[in-house]
Amino acid sequence: MLFWIREIAGWILVAAGLIVMRMGLNFALAADSPKIVEASVVIFASLGLLRAGVLLVRISTAARICKLDRMHEK
């Protein structure tokens, strides 16, 4: 069950990273006054969220594969 919790948390982090990245793009592409410095900080944070989310999904998938492999060995 821990695999699914880890995978769901990873997908939530990926979705949050995409939402934060969109927010940063809105800062950069503002028509009246683009906020480039603020956008770069937000984009950097969103990349961290995306990386953490993908890591959790990758670990969860590897753990499920190892569990299935052990079940087939027995």
mmJSON file of the N, C-alpha and C atoms, coordinates in Angstrom:
{"data_MODEL":{"atom_site":{
"group_PDB":["ATOM","ATOM","ATOM","ATOM","ATOM","ATOM","ATOM","ATOM","ATOM","ATOM","ATOM","ATOM","ATOM","ATOM","ATOM","ATOM","ATOM","ATOM","ATOM","ATOM","ATOM","ATOM","ATOM","ATOM","ATOM","ATOM","ATOM","ATOM","ATOM","ATOM","ATOM","ATOM","ATOM","ATOM","ATOM","ATOM","ATOM","ATOM","ATOM","ATOM","ATOM","ATOM","ATOM","ATOM","ATOM","ATOM","ATOM","ATOM","ATOM","ATOM","ATOM","ATOM","ATOM","ATOM","ATOM","ATOM","ATOM","ATOM","ATOM","ATOM","ATOM","ATOM","ATOM","ATOM","ATOM","ATOM","ATOM","ATOM","ATOM","ATOM","ATOM","ATOM","ATOM","ATOM","ATOM","ATOM","ATOM","ATOM","ATOM","ATOM","ATOM","ATOM","ATOM","ATOM","ATOM","ATOM","ATOM","ATOM","ATOM","ATOM","ATOM","ATOM","ATOM","ATOM","ATOM","ATOM","ATOM","ATOM","ATOM","ATOM","ATOM","ATOM","ATOM","ATOM","ATOM","ATOM","ATOM","ATOM","ATOM","ATOM","ATOM","ATOM","ATOM","ATOM","ATOM","ATOM","ATOM","ATOM","ATOM","ATOM","ATOM","ATOM","ATOM","ATOM","ATOM","ATOM","ATOM","ATOM","ATOM","ATOM","ATOM","ATOM","ATOM","ATOM","ATOM","ATOM","ATOM","ATOM","ATOM","ATOM","ATOM","ATOM","ATOM","ATOM","ATOM","ATOM","ATOM","ATOM","ATOM","ATOM","ATOM","ATOM","ATOM","ATOM","ATOM","ATOM","ATOM","ATOM","ATOM","ATOM","ATOM","ATOM","ATOM","ATOM","ATOM","ATOM","ATOM","ATOM","ATOM","ATOM","ATOM","ATOM","ATOM","ATOM","ATOM","ATOM","ATOM","ATOM","ATOM","ATOM","ATOM","ATOM","ATOM","ATOM","ATOM","ATOM","ATOM","ATOM","ATOM","ATOM","ATOM","ATOM","ATOM","ATOM","ATOM","ATOM","ATOM","ATOM","ATOM","ATOM","ATOM","ATOM","ATOM","ATOM","ATOM","ATOM","ATOM","ATOM","ATOM","ATOM","ATOM","ATOM","ATOM","ATOM","ATOM","ATOM","ATOM","ATOM","ATOM","ATOM","ATOM","ATOM"],
"id":[1,2,3,4,5,6,7,8,9,10,11,12,13,14,15,16,17,18,19,20,21,22,23,24,25,26,27,28,29,30,31,32,33,34,35,36,37,38,39,40,41,42,43,44,45,46,47,48,49,50,51,52,53,54,55,56,57,58,59,60,61,62,63,64,65,66,67,68,69,70,71,72,73,74,75,76,77,78,79,80,81,82,83,84,85,86,87,88,89,90,91,92,93,94,95,96,97,98,99,100,101,102,103,104,105,106,107,108,109,110,111,112,113,114,115,116,117,118,119,120,121,122,123,124,125,126,127,128,129,130,131,132,133,134,135,136,137,138,139,140,141,142,143,144,145,146,147,148,149,150,151,152,153,154,155,156,157,158,159,160,161,162,163,164,165,166,167,168,169,170,171,172,173,174,175,176,177,178,179,180,181,182,183,184,185,186,187,188,189,190,191,192,193,194,195,196,197,198,199,200,201,202,203,204,205,206,207,208,209,210,211,212,213,214,215,216,217,218,219,220,221,222],
"type_symbol":["N","C","C","N","C","C","N","C","C","N","C","C","N","C","C","N","C","C","N","C","C","N","C","C","N","C","C","N","C","C","N","C","C","N","C","C","N","C","C","N","C","C","N","C","C","N","C","C","N","C","C","N","C","C","N","C","C","N","C","C","N","C","C","N","C","C","N","C","C","N","C","C","N","C","C","N","C","C","N","C","C","N","C","C","N","C","C","N","C","C","N","C","C","N","C","C","N","C","C","N","C","C","N","C","C","N","C","C","N","C","C","N","C","C","N","C","C","N","C","C","N","C","C","N","C","C","N","C","C","N","C","C","N","C","C","N","C","C","N","C","C","N","C","C","N","C","C","N","C","C","N","C","C","N","C","C","N","C","C","N","C","C","N","C","C","N","C","C","N","C","C","N","C","C","N","C","C","N","C","C","N","C","C","N","C","C","N","C","C","N","C","C","N","C","C","N","C","C","N","C","C","N","C","C","N","C","C","N","C","C","N","C","C","N","C","C","N","C","C","N","C","C"],
"label_atom_id":["N","CA","C","N","CA","C","N","CA","C","N","CA","C","N","CA","C","N","CA","C","N","CA","C","N","CA","C","N","CA","C","N","CA","C","N","CA","C","N","CA","C","N","CA","C","N","CA","C","N","CA","C","N","CA","C","N","CA","C","N","CA","C","N","CA","C","N","CA","C","N","CA","C","N","CA","C","N","CA","C","N","CA","C","N","CA","C","N","CA","C","N","CA","C","N","CA","C","N","CA","C","N","CA","C","N","CA","C","N","CA","C","N","CA","C","N","CA","C","N","CA","C","N","CA","C","N","CA","C","N","CA","C","N","CA","C","N","CA","C","N","CA","C","N","CA","C","N","CA","C","N","CA","C","N","CA","C","N","CA","C","N","CA","C","N","CA","C","N","CA","C","N","CA","C","N","CA","C","N","CA","C","N","CA","C","N","CA","C","N","CA","C","N","CA","C","N","CA","C","N","CA","C","N","CA","C","N","CA","C","N","CA","C","N","CA","C","N","CA","C","N","CA","C","N","CA","C","N","CA","C","N","CA","C","N","CA","C","N","CA","C","N","CA","C","N","CA","C","N","CA","C","N","CA","C","N","CA","C"],
"label_alt_id":[null,null,null,null,null,null,null,null,null,null,null,null,null,null,null,null,null,null,null,null,null,null,null,null,null,null,null,null,null,null,null,null,null,null,null,null,null,null,null,null,null,null,null,null,null,null,null,null,null,null,null,null,null,null,null,null,null,null,null,null,null,null,null,null,null,null,null,null,null,null,null,null,null,null,null,null,null,null,null,null,null,null,null,null,null,null,null,null,null,null,null,null,null,null,null,null,null,null,null,null,null,null,null,null,null,null,null,null,null,null,null,null,null,null,null,null,null,null,null,null,null,null,null,null,null,null,null,null,null,null,null,null,null,null,null,null,null,null,null,null,null,null,null,null,null,null,null,null,null,null,null,null,null,null,null,null,null,null,null,null,null,null,null,null,null,null,null,null,null,null,null,null,null,null,null,null,null,null,null,null,null,null,null,null,null,null,null,null,null,null,null,null,null,null,null,null,null,null,null,null,null,null,null,null,null,null,null,null,null,null,null,null,null,null,null,null,null,null,null,null,null,null],
"label_comp_id":["MET","MET","MET","LEU","LEU","LEU","PHE","PHE","PHE","TRP","TRP","TRP","ILE","ILE","ILE","ARG","ARG","ARG","GLU","GLU","GLU","ILE","ILE","ILE","ALA","ALA","ALA","GLY","GLY","GLY","TRP","TRP","TRP","ILE","ILE","ILE","LEU","LEU","LEU","VAL","VAL","VAL","ALA","ALA","ALA","ALA","ALA","ALA","GLY","GLY","GLY","LEU","LEU","LEU","ILE","ILE","ILE","VAL","VAL","VAL","MET","MET","MET","ARG","ARG","ARG","MET","MET","MET","GLY","GLY","GLY","LEU","LEU","LEU","ASN","ASN","ASN","PHE","PHE","PHE","ALA","ALA","ALA","LEU","LEU","LEU","ALA","ALA","ALA","ALA","ALA","ALA","ASP","ASP","ASP","SER","SER","SER","PRO","PRO","PRO","LYS","LYS","LYS","ILE","ILE","ILE","VAL","VAL","VAL","GLU","GLU","GLU","ALA","ALA","ALA","SER","SER","SER","VAL","VAL","VAL","VAL","VAL","VAL","ILE","ILE","ILE","PHE","PHE","PHE","ALA","ALA","ALA","SER","SER","SER","LEU","LEU","LEU","GLY","GLY","GLY","LEU","LEU","LEU","LEU","LEU","LEU","ARG","ARG","ARG","ALA","ALA","ALA","GLY","GLY","GLY","VAL","VAL","VAL","LEU","LEU","LEU","LEU","LEU","LEU","VAL","VAL","VAL","ARG","ARG","ARG","ILE","ILE","ILE","SER","SER","SER","THR","THR","THR","ALA","ALA","ALA","ALA","ALA","ALA","ARG","ARG","ARG","ILE","ILE","ILE","CYS","CYS","CYS","LYS","LYS","LYS","LEU","LEU","LEU","ASP","ASP","ASP","ARG","ARG","ARG","MET","MET","MET","HIS","HIS","HIS","GLU","GLU","GLU","LYS","LYS","LYS"],
"label_asym_id":["A","A","A","A","A","A","A","A","A","A","A","A","A","A","A","A","A","A","A","A","A","A","A","A","A","A","A","A","A","A","A","A","A","A","A","A","A","A","A","A","A","A","A","A","A","A","A","A","A","A","A","A","A","A","A","A","A","A","A","A","A","A","A","A","A","A","A","A","A","A","A","A","A","A","A","A","A","A","A","A","A","A","A","A","A","A","A","A","A","A","A","A","A","A","A","A","A","A","A","A","A","A","A","A","A","A","A","A","A","A","A","A","A","A","A","A","A","A","A","A","A","A","A","A","A","A","A","A","A","A","A","A","A","A","A","A","A","A","A","A","A","A","A","A","A","A","A","A","A","A","A","A","A","A","A","A","A","A","A","A","A","A","A","A","A","A","A","A","A","A","A","A","A","A","A","A","A","A","A","A","A","A","A","A","A","A","A","A","A","A","A","A","A","A","A","A","A","A","A","A","A","A","A","A","A","A","A","A","A","A","A","A","A","A","A","A","A","A","A","A","A","A"],
"label_entity_id":["1","1","1","1","1","1","1","1","1","1","1","1","1","1","1","1","1","1","1","1","1","1","1","1","1","1","1","1","1","1","1","1","1","1","1","1","1","1","1","1","1","1","1","1","1","1","1","1","1","1","1","1","1","1","1","1","1","1","1","1","1","1","1","1","1","1","1","1","1","1","1","1","1","1","1","1","1","1","1","1","1","1","1","1","1","1","1","1","1","1","1","1","1","1","1","1","1","1","1","1","1","1","1","1","1","1","1","1","1","1","1","1","1","1","1","1","1","1","1","1","1","1","1","1","1","1","1","1","1","1","1","1","1","1","1","1","1","1","1","1","1","1","1","1","1","1","1","1","1","1","1","1","1","1","1","1","1","1","1","1","1","1","1","1","1","1","1","1","1","1","1","1","1","1","1","1","1","1","1","1","1","1","1","1","1","1","1","1","1","1","1","1","1","1","1","1","1","1","1","1","1","1","1","1","1","1","1","1","1","1","1","1","1","1","1","1","1","1","1","1","1","1"],
"label_seq_id":[1,1,1,2,2,2,3,3,3,4,4,4,5,5,5,6,6,6,7,7,7,8,8,8,9,9,9,10,10,10,11,11,11,12,12,12,13,13,13,14,14,14,15,15,15,16,16,16,17,17,17,18,18,18,19,19,19,20,20,20,21,21,21,22,22,22,23,23,23,24,24,24,25,25,25,26,26,26,27,27,27,28,28,28,29,29,29,30,30,30,31,31,31,32,32,32,33,33,33,34,34,34,35,35,35,36,36,36,37,37,37,38,38,38,39,39,39,40,40,40,41,41,41,42,42,42,43,43,43,44,44,44,45,45,45,46,46,46,47,47,47,48,48,48,49,49,49,50,50,50,51,51,51,52,52,52,53,53,53,54,54,54,55,55,55,56,56,56,57,57,57,58,58,58,59,59,59,60,60,60,61,61,61,62,62,62,63,63,63,64,64,64,65,65,65,66,66,66,67,67,67,68,68,68,69,69,69,70,70,70,71,71,71,72,72,72,73,73,73,74,74,74],
"pdbx_PDB_ins_code":[null,null,null,null,null,null,null,null,null,null,null,null,null,null,null,null,null,null,null,null,null,null,null,null,null,null,null,null,null,null,null,null,null,null,null,null,null,null,null,null,null,null,null,null,null,null,null,null,null,null,null,null,null,null,null,null,null,null,null,null,null,null,null,null,null,null,null,null,null,null,null,null,null,null,null,null,null,null,null,null,null,null,null,null,null,null,null,null,null,null,null,null,null,null,null,null,null,null,null,null,null,null,null,null,null,null,null,null,null,null,null,null,null,null,null,null,null,null,null,null,null,null,null,null,null,null,null,null,null,null,null,null,null,null,null,null,null,null,null,null,null,null,null,null,null,null,null,null,null,null,null,null,null,null,null,null,null,null,null,null,null,null,null,null,null,null,null,null,null,null,null,null,null,null,null,null,null,null,null,null,null,null,null,null,null,null,null,null,null,null,null,null,null,null,null,null,null,null,null,null,null,null,null,null,null,null,null,null,null,null,null,null,null,null,null,null,null,null,null,null,null,null],
"Cartn_x":[0.817,0.0,0.854,2.055,2.942,3.355,3.377,3.738,2.74,1.464,0.428,0.429,0.67,0.734,1.895,3.028,4.204,3.945,3.286,3.027,2.007,0.972,-0.02,0.619,1.474,2.181,3.082,3.705,4.55,3.755,2.6,1.78,1.212,0.914,0.452,1.561,2.79,3.921,4.152,3.994,4.145,3.076,1.838,0.758,0.997,1.448,1.741,2.884,3.882,4.992,4.532,3.618,3.105,2.268,1.492,0.689,1.589,2.625,3.554,4.327,4.666,5.357,4.473,3.202,2.266,2.181,2.214,2.208,3.451,4.602,5.834,5.797,5.209,5.075,4.134,3.102,2.216,2.973,3.889,4.72,5.584,6.18,7.114,6.402,5.196,4.49,3.428,3.48,2.512,2.668,1.551,1.581,2.003,1.52,1.805,3.218,3.637,5.0,5.48,6.292,6.797,7.741,7.589,8.417,9.368,10.485,11.416,12.106,12.541,13.254,12.321,11.103,10.136,9.794,9.666,9.343,10.458,11.706,12.813,12.856,12.539,12.513,11.395,10.227,9.084,9.337,9.91,10.212,11.236,12.23,13.229,12.575,11.657,10.943,10.088,9.453,8.607,9.441,10.645,11.517,11.885,12.063,12.308,11.122,9.916,8.706,8.568,8.806,8.714,9.732,10.938,11.984,11.651,11.148,10.782,9.616,8.645,7.501,7.895,8.721,9.17,10.009,10.797,11.587,10.68,9.635,8.725,8.009,7.583,6.91,7.884,9.102,10.107,10.435,10.587,10.88,9.72,8.501,7.324,7.203,7.461,7.392,8.458,9.658,10.734,10.411,9.83,9.483,8.393,7.412,6.36,6.92,7.839,8.461,9.263,10.017,10.789,9.879,8.766,7.825,7.223,6.847,6.3,7.342,8.586,9.66,9.874,9.816,9.981,8.817,7.635,6.47,6.572,7.15,7.289,8.416,9.397,10.503,10.062,9.105,8.692,7.869],
"Cartn_y":[-1.202,0.0,1.257,1.12,2.286,2.728,1.789,2.143,3.133,2.866,3.726,5.104,5.168,6.477,7.279,6.618,7.305,7.77,6.937,7.311,8.449,8.403,9.484,10.798,10.732,11.942,12.478,11.58,12.015,12.712,12.148,12.784,14.113,14.22,15.505,16.541,16.136,17.07,17.481,16.548,16.891,17.903,17.661,18.592,19.961,19.977,21.25,21.978,21.232,21.851,22.483,21.822,22.388,23.635,23.619,24.799,25.975,25.703,26.769,27.27,26.38,26.808,27.721,27.392,28.262,29.643,29.674,30.939,31.759,31.096,31.786,32.302,31.52,31.995,33.184,33.205,34.373,35.609,35.443,36.569,37.075,36.165,36.552,37.133,36.655,37.085,38.15,38.798,39.851,40.987,41.443,42.445,43.82,44.217,45.574,45.723,44.819,44.895,43.484,42.899,41.546,41.55,40.584,40.456,39.278,39.56,38.517,37.867,38.656,38.108,37.216,37.693,36.89,35.61,35.725,34.557,33.524,33.969,33.011,32.273,32.957,32.306,31.27,31.628,30.716,29.521,29.741,28.637,27.698,28.256,27.429,26.548,27.12,26.341,25.257,25.58,24.588,23.428,23.706,22.623,21.685,22.24,21.397,20.515,21.063,20.274,19.162,19.496,18.487,17.371,17.749,16.75,15.816,16.389,15.57,14.645,15.149,14.322,13.176,13.444,12.384,11.358,11.809,10.889,9.943,10.467,9.616,8.612,9.058,8.141,7.058,7.446,6.486,5.455,5.898,4.985,4.035,4.558,3.725,2.656,3.037,2.074,0.997,1.395,0.411,-0.531,-0.022,-0.878,-1.879,-1.442,-2.372,-3.453,-3.083,-4.067,-5.084,-4.621,-5.548,-6.473,-5.954,-6.791,-7.86,-7.482,-8.459,-9.505,-9.086,-10.019,-11.036,-10.589,-11.514,-12.493,-12.029,-12.912,-14.008,-13.682,-14.664,-15.651,-15.276,-16.175,-17.32,-17.069,-18.089,-19.169],
"Cartn_z":[0.0,0.0,0.0,0.558,0.609,-0.789,-1.738,-3.113,-3.682,-3.441,-4.007,-3.374,-2.072,-1.401,-1.965,-2.139,-2.692,-4.119,-4.908,-6.293,-6.388,-5.577,-5.573,-5.128,-4.101,-3.66,-4.771,-5.516,-6.636,-7.715,-8.071,-9.101,-8.62,-7.331,-6.791,-6.885,-6.588,-6.716,-8.171,-9.092,-10.512,-10.929,-10.52,-10.858,-10.223,-8.973,-8.308,-9.015,-9.448,-10.186,-11.485,-12.187,-13.431,-13.174,-12.098,-11.749,-11.376,-10.587,-10.198,-11.417,-12.342,-13.549,-14.393,-14.468,-15.2,-14.541,-13.22,-12.503,-12.851,-12.905,-13.275,-14.697,-15.611,-16.99,-17.081,-16.251,-16.207,-15.737,-14.775,-14.34,-15.493,-16.23,-17.295,-18.507,-18.784,-19.988,-19.731,-18.575,-18.268,-19.275,-19.824,-20.886,-20.375,-19.211,-18.736,-18.169,-17.302,-16.759,-16.425,-17.293,-17.003,-15.8,-14.946,-13.739,-13.945,-14.556,-14.968,-13.769,-12.797,-11.641,-10.827,-10.579,-9.824,-10.58,-11.899,-12.721,-12.651,-12.668,-12.621,-11.284,-10.199,-8.886,-8.832,-9.343,-9.317,-10.231,-11.398,-12.312,-11.689,-11.012,-10.34,-9.27,-8.5,-7.479,-8.12,-9.251,-9.912,-10.46,-10.905,-11.367,-10.221,-9.031,-7.86,-7.539,-7.625,-7.395,-8.428,-9.677,-10.735,-10.534,-10.173,-9.977,-8.81,-7.724,-6.568,-6.905,-7.651,-8.027,-8.926,-9.91,-10.821,-10.058,-9.108,-8.298,-7.51,-6.894,-6.137,-7.035,-8.199,-9.123,-9.592,-9.869,-10.332,-9.252,-8.008,-6.902,-6.667,-6.738,-6.532,-7.611,-8.839,-9.937,-9.791,-9.434,-9.246,-8.094,-7.032,-5.894,-6.265,-7.045,-7.476,-8.396,-9.275,-10.171,-9.367,-8.371,-7.541,-6.753,-6.264,-5.523,-6.43,-7.642,-8.585,-8.969,-9.116,-9.464,-8.341,-7.095,-5.962,-5.886,-6.227,-6.177,-7.251,-8.4,-9.475,-9.22,-8.401,-8.088,-7.185,-6.329,-5.356,-5.951],
"occupancy":[1.0,1.0,1.0,1.0,1.0,1.0,1.0,1.0,1.0,1.0,1.0,1.0,1.0,1.0,1.0,1.0,1.0,1.0,1.0,1.0,1.0,1.0,1.0,1.0,1.0,1.0,1.0,1.0,1.0,1.0,1.0,1.0,1.0,1.0,1.0,1.0,1.0,1.0,1.0,1.0,1.0,1.0,1.0,1.0,1.0,1.0,1.0,1.0,1.0,1.0,1.0,1.0,1.0,1.0,1.0,1.0,1.0,1.0,1.0,1.0,1.0,1.0,1.0,1.0,1.0,1.0,1.0,1.0,1.0,1.0,1.0,1.0,1.0,1.0,1.0,1.0,1.0,1.0,1.0,1.0,1.0,1.0,1.0,1.0,1.0,1.0,1.0,1.0,1.0,1.0,1.0,1.0,1.0,1.0,1.0,1.0,1.0,1.0,1.0,1.0,1.0,1.0,1.0,1.0,1.0,1.0,1.0,1.0,1.0,1.0,1.0,1.0,1.0,1.0,1.0,1.0,1.0,1.0,1.0,1.0,1.0,1.0,1.0,1.0,1.0,1.0,1.0,1.0,1.0,1.0,1.0,1.0,1.0,1.0,1.0,1.0,1.0,1.0,1.0,1.0,1.0,1.0,1.0,1.0,1.0,1.0,1.0,1.0,1.0,1.0,1.0,1.0,1.0,1.0,1.0,1.0,1.0,1.0,1.0,1.0,1.0,1.0,1.0,1.0,1.0,1.0,1.0,1.0,1.0,1.0,1.0,1.0,1.0,1.0,1.0,1.0,1.0,1.0,1.0,1.0,1.0,1.0,1.0,1.0,1.0,1.0,1.0,1.0,1.0,1.0,1.0,1.0,1.0,1.0,1.0,1.0,1.0,1.0,1.0,1.0,1.0,1.0,1.0,1.0,1.0,1.0,1.0,1.0,1.0,1.0,1.0,1.0,1.0,1.0,1.0,1.0,1.0,1.0,1.0,1.0,1.0,1.0],
"B_iso_or_equiv":[0.0,0.0,0.0,0.0,0.0,0.0,0.0,0.0,0.0,0.0,0.0,0.0,0.0,0.0,0.0,0.0,0.0,0.0,0.0,0.0,0.0,0.0,0.0,0.0,0.0,0.0,0.0,0.0,0.0,0.0,0.0,0.0,0.0,0.0,0.0,0.0,0.0,0.0,0.0,0.0,0.0,0.0,0.0,0.0,0.0,0.0,0.0,0.0,0.0,0.0,0.0,0.0,0.0,0.0,0.0,0.0,0.0,0.0,0.0,0.0,0.0,0.0,0.0,0.0,0.0,0.0,0.0,0.0,0.0,0.0,0.0,0.0,0.0,0.0,0.0,0.0,0.0,0.0,0.0,0.0,0.0,0.0,0.0,0.0,0.0,0.0,0.0,0.0,0.0,0.0,0.0,0.0,0.0,0.0,0.0,0.0,0.0,0.0,0.0,0.0,0.0,0.0,0.0,0.0,0.0,0.0,0.0,0.0,0.0,0.0,0.0,0.0,0.0,0.0,0.0,0.0,0.0,0.0,0.0,0.0,0.0,0.0,0.0,0.0,0.0,0.0,0.0,0.0,0.0,0.0,0.0,0.0,0.0,0.0,0.0,0.0,0.0,0.0,0.0,0.0,0.0,0.0,0.0,0.0,0.0,0.0,0.0,0.0,0.0,0.0,0.0,0.0,0.0,0.0,0.0,0.0,0.0,0.0,0.0,0.0,0.0,0.0,0.0,0.0,0.0,0.0,0.0,0.0,0.0,0.0,0.0,0.0,0.0,0.0,0.0,0.0,0.0,0.0,0.0,0.0,0.0,0.0,0.0,0.0,0.0,0.0,0.0,0.0,0.0,0.0,0.0,0.0,0.0,0.0,0.0,0.0,0.0,0.0,0.0,0.0,0.0,0.0,0.0,0.0,0.0,0.0,0.0,0.0,0.0,0.0,0.0,0.0,0.0,0.0,0.0,0.0,0.0,0.0,0.0,0.0,0.0,0.0],
"pdbx_formal_charge":[null,null,null,null,null,null,null,null,null,null,null,null,null,null,null,null,null,null,null,null,null,null,null,null,null,null,null,null,null,null,null,null,null,null,null,null,null,null,null,null,null,null,null,null,null,null,null,null,null,null,null,null,null,null,null,null,null,null,null,null,null,null,null,null,null,null,null,null,null,null,null,null,null,null,null,null,null,null,null,null,null,null,null,null,null,null,null,null,null,null,null,null,null,null,null,null,null,null,null,null,null,null,null,null,null,null,null,null,null,null,null,null,null,null,null,null,null,null,null,null,null,null,null,null,null,null,null,null,null,null,null,null,null,null,null,null,null,null,null,null,null,null,null,null,null,null,null,null,null,null,null,null,null,null,null,null,null,null,null,null,null,null,null,null,null,null,null,null,null,null,null,null,null,null,null,null,null,null,null,null,null,null,null,null,null,null,null,null,null,null,null,null,null,null,null,null,null,null,null,null,null,null,null,null,null,null,null,null,null,null,null,null,null,null,null,null,null,null,null,null,null,null],
"auth_seq_id":[1,1,1,2,2,2,3,3,3,4,4,4,5,5,5,6,6,6,7,7,7,8,8,8,9,9,9,10,10,10,11,11,11,12,12,12,13,13,13,14,14,14,15,15,15,16,16,16,17,17,17,18,18,18,19,19,19,20,20,20,21,21,21,22,22,22,23,23,23,24,24,24,25,25,25,26,26,26,27,27,27,28,28,28,29,29,29,30,30,30,31,31,31,32,32,32,33,33,33,34,34,34,35,35,35,36,36,36,37,37,37,38,38,38,39,39,39,40,40,40,41,41,41,42,42,42,43,43,43,44,44,44,45,45,45,46,46,46,47,47,47,48,48,48,49,49,49,50,50,50,51,51,51,52,52,52,53,53,53,54,54,54,55,55,55,56,56,56,57,57,57,58,58,58,59,59,59,60,60,60,61,61,61,62,62,62,63,63,63,64,64,64,65,65,65,66,66,66,67,67,67,68,68,68,69,69,69,70,70,70,71,71,71,72,72,72,73,73,73,74,74,74],
"auth_comp_id":["MET","MET","MET","LEU","LEU","LEU","PHE","PHE","PHE","TRP","TRP","TRP","ILE","ILE","ILE","ARG","ARG","ARG","GLU","GLU","GLU","ILE","ILE","ILE","ALA","ALA","ALA","GLY","GLY","GLY","TRP","TRP","TRP","ILE","ILE","ILE","LEU","LEU","LEU","VAL","VAL","VAL","ALA","ALA","ALA","ALA","ALA","ALA","GLY","GLY","GLY","LEU","LEU","LEU","ILE","ILE","ILE","VAL","VAL","VAL","MET","MET","MET","ARG","ARG","ARG","MET","MET","MET","GLY","GLY","GLY","LEU","LEU","LEU","ASN","ASN","ASN","PHE","PHE","PHE","ALA","ALA","ALA","LEU","LEU","LEU","ALA","ALA","ALA","ALA","ALA","ALA","ASP","ASP","ASP","SER","SER","SER","PRO","PRO","PRO","LYS","LYS","LYS","ILE","ILE","ILE","VAL","VAL","VAL","GLU","GLU","GLU","ALA","ALA","ALA","SER","SER","SER","VAL","VAL","VAL","VAL","VAL","VAL","ILE","ILE","ILE","PHE","PHE","PHE","ALA","ALA","ALA","SER","SER","SER","LEU","LEU","LEU","GLY","GLY","GLY","LEU","LEU","LEU","LEU","LEU","LEU","ARG","ARG","ARG","ALA","ALA","ALA","GLY","GLY","GLY","VAL","VAL","VAL","LEU","LEU","LEU","LEU","LEU","LEU","VAL","VAL","VAL","ARG","ARG","ARG","ILE","ILE","ILE","SER","SER","SER","THR","THR","THR","ALA","ALA","ALA","ALA","ALA","ALA","ARG","ARG","ARG","ILE","ILE","ILE","CYS","CYS","CYS","LYS","LYS","LYS","LEU","LEU","LEU","ASP","ASP","ASP","ARG","ARG","ARG","MET","MET","MET","HIS","HIS","HIS","GLU","GLU","GLU","LYS","LYS","LYS"],
"auth_asym_id":["A","A","A","A","A","A","A","A","A","A","A","A","A","A","A","A","A","A","A","A","A","A","A","A","A","A","A","A","A","A","A","A","A","A","A","A","A","A","A","A","A","A","A","A","A","A","A","A","A","A","A","A","A","A","A","A","A","A","A","A","A","A","A","A","A","A","A","A","A","A","A","A","A","A","A","A","A","A","A","A","A","A","A","A","A","A","A","A","A","A","A","A","A","A","A","A","A","A","A","A","A","A","A","A","A","A","A","A","A","A","A","A","A","A","A","A","A","A","A","A","A","A","A","A","A","A","A","A","A","A","A","A","A","A","A","A","A","A","A","A","A","A","A","A","A","A","A","A","A","A","A","A","A","A","A","A","A","A","A","A","A","A","A","A","A","A","A","A","A","A","A","A","A","A","A","A","A","A","A","A","A","A","A","A","A","A","A","A","A","A","A","A","A","A","A","A","A","A","A","A","A","A","A","A","A","A","A","A","A","A","A","A","A","A","A","A","A","A","A","A","A","A"],
"auth_atom_id":["N","CA","C","N","CA","C","N","CA","C","N","CA","C","N","CA","C","N","CA","C","N","CA","C","N","CA","C","N","CA","C","N","CA","C","N","CA","C","N","CA","C","N","CA","C","N","CA","C","N","CA","C","N","CA","C","N","CA","C","N","CA","C","N","CA","C","N","CA","C","N","CA","C","N","CA","C","N","CA","C","N","CA","C","N","CA","C","N","CA","C","N","CA","C","N","CA","C","N","CA","C","N","CA","C","N","CA","C","N","CA","C","N","CA","C","N","CA","C","N","CA","C","N","CA","C","N","CA","C","N","CA","C","N","CA","C","N","CA","C","N","CA","C","N","CA","C","N","CA","C","N","CA","C","N","CA","C","N","CA","C","N","CA","C","N","CA","C","N","CA","C","N","CA","C","N","CA","C","N","CA","C","N","CA","C","N","CA","C","N","CA","C","N","CA","C","N","CA","C","N","CA","C","N","CA","C","N","CA","C","N","CA","C","N","CA","C","N","CA","C","N","CA","C","N","CA","C","N","CA","C","N","CA","C","N","CA","C","N","CA","C","N","CA","C","N","CA","C","N","CA","C","N","CA","C","N","CA","C"],
"pdbx_PDB_model_num":[1,1,1,1,1,1,1,1,1,1,1,1,1,1,1,1,1,1,1,1,1,1,1,1,1,1,1,1,1,1,1,1,1,1,1,1,1,1,1,1,1,1,1,1,1,1,1,1,1,1,1,1,1,1,1,1,1,1,1,1,1,1,1,1,1,1,1,1,1,1,1,1,1,1,1,1,1,1,1,1,1,1,1,1,1,1,1,1,1,1,1,1,1,1,1,1,1,1,1,1,1,1,1,1,1,1,1,1,1,1,1,1,1,1,1,1,1,1,1,1,1,1,1,1,1,1,1,1,1,1,1,1,1,1,1,1,1,1,1,1,1,1,1,1,1,1,1,1,1,1,1,1,1,1,1,1,1,1,1,1,1,1,1,1,1,1,1,1,1,1,1,1,1,1,1,1,1,1,1,1,1,1,1,1,1,1,1,1,1,1,1,1,1,1,1,1,1,1,1,1,1,1,1,1,1,1,1,1,1,1,1,1,1,1,1,1,1,1,1,1,1,1]
}}}
